[in-house]
């Protein structure tokens, strides 16, 4: 009866020529390698006194953020500016979204300005794909619900490769609230794509089965090269949504503390951190932490993503950046 | 219990393959309808002054009965009206439909039932029965005046769209059913397990990061309600089953002699949660699409009669409500105009189910559950007949749907098996 699945086939929207970055699932390993290489060129360019490149002069990047965000929105905005693109940043508070305008209408309104890219952060899964379907603008998903956050996963890969010199065979323990994390979903897919090995560690109520090997015992991080710590969201402990009994009990069993790490392990966190809940302050500030590198890589990787979507691709990158 | 515009037609259908599995009829014959009644079945019948339908190569079957339709009236006439919903039913080959009471306001008093029946008598092309709520406002607390509602013509009772959460209230509703004798139909959902859920709690939802609506959210309530039916000895109808575990509870109830019936939708029979990967809001239903294992259990239960009825759960939604990201979209899809073709294309044509089985479960099965006259091809019966072109195919297009809403999971799909003509309660209502 497997032939019945063809019904689903009828539902798949037709492939369009236009390129978007909606999900890690849309990328091949070659795409990832190309984006990481481009990001490296841009990272080098950011070490020079004049950091601005003329590459995307005259292009318009719209940042449309329906959720609060510090590092993602600021790094997309800065990435566009460093590439000389014009930027228009809209946050849900204080815009017509406040007045009940639908996502579709907002997207159509903004697309009337003929932007080259819409960067979208939205609380619902599939929002980025929805905007891509309803406009002719390229869309970068900057986080949609608990679904995907592909540029975060790309910058994490970038940082891991810089730190270890390889991705293939790297062991990565993702610790904490996987259930509510788009970062974790994108990262698991991205790690698989490049031959790394993810394992999920945390309380049973926060680890959905089927994504990757699972352990409820924090001891399972011992075999990891990278301990990737997820943010523990306080609203998950509200009455009626009691995923763990208390923050104290969570910290007791799953917090990343100095004595749970062994030498050589590196620690990552997508931010913002809850020190004393999922990560001990001593770990966050230690040499093992790659958190600052993640923020820095965020800029280069987002420059690479915008560049990749808006230009011919990798061939021109070296000349554009002036580093060969 | 059913209401529709009055009238009857005189028709002769010539040389159709006449197929009525319950009557044991399968032969190429003419059927003559005089004043809305089947007058004669035979060869080379006299056409008199009747309208003649040449039906070579077509199949004449008992028309369909849909026990689960949302007509959105009163309150959301922009989404569907009695006129548009029954026109859609006619186009889908239906001769009778039952409308759910979760409207705005909820149909929970006798005047509302009388008002709807009066409107149906003016504008319904296909006979409609109206169910009333089990509890006032569908709030799950106080029983409606069921005896008065039944007297006013309520075709049954349901809080569809939500469960009757308190077991004590559900038990009293079943006990009181001894007074009304009208079927009680339940939407089985344990809300504490399904809150925040948008798709089946399985691998697909986990990968997509969509809130899960687990099978247990349905089957736990099925288990409770079949036990309440056993305890009270009253009949109970389970709506839109989706999970294998629910089917298992139903089989157990049958083994104990409980008077429990059930229905299943075309979308749960044809699709799995793999379709949710498209994030198309038109594959978002309550209960959600489940795994292929669940789908296989539903098909098997329909085949062996454990589930006796196909129901569309036709749920129209305005475009501005469905044209949003998946998680923001309401549950539900339209289905009246595609039900037979979807089942024919995906289950009959590939040889999974026999045509006769699908025809019986779309007609005699639901009619029996709700105590409606069984549509049949027999001399003396009211003409409730549907003419099918099983060799034909058609493409589902939004602009050609009669429903006011176009939220179909089949938009753009090419389907086999086409409804050419529908006769409902003696009148030609389609074709």
Interface residues (C-beta under 8 A of the other chain):
Chain A: X1 X2 X3 X4 X5 X7 X8 X10 X11 X12 X13 X102 X103 X104 X122 X124 X125 X126 X127 X129 X130 X134 X144 X145 X146 X147 X148 X181 X182 X185 X208 X209 X210 X211
Chain B: X198 X202 X203 X205 X206 X207 X208 X209 X210 X211 X212 X270 X271 X272 X274 X275 X277 X278 X279 X280 X282 X283 X292 X295 X296 X299 X320 X323 X324 X325 X326 X327 X328 X346 X347 X350 X352 X409 X410 X412 X413
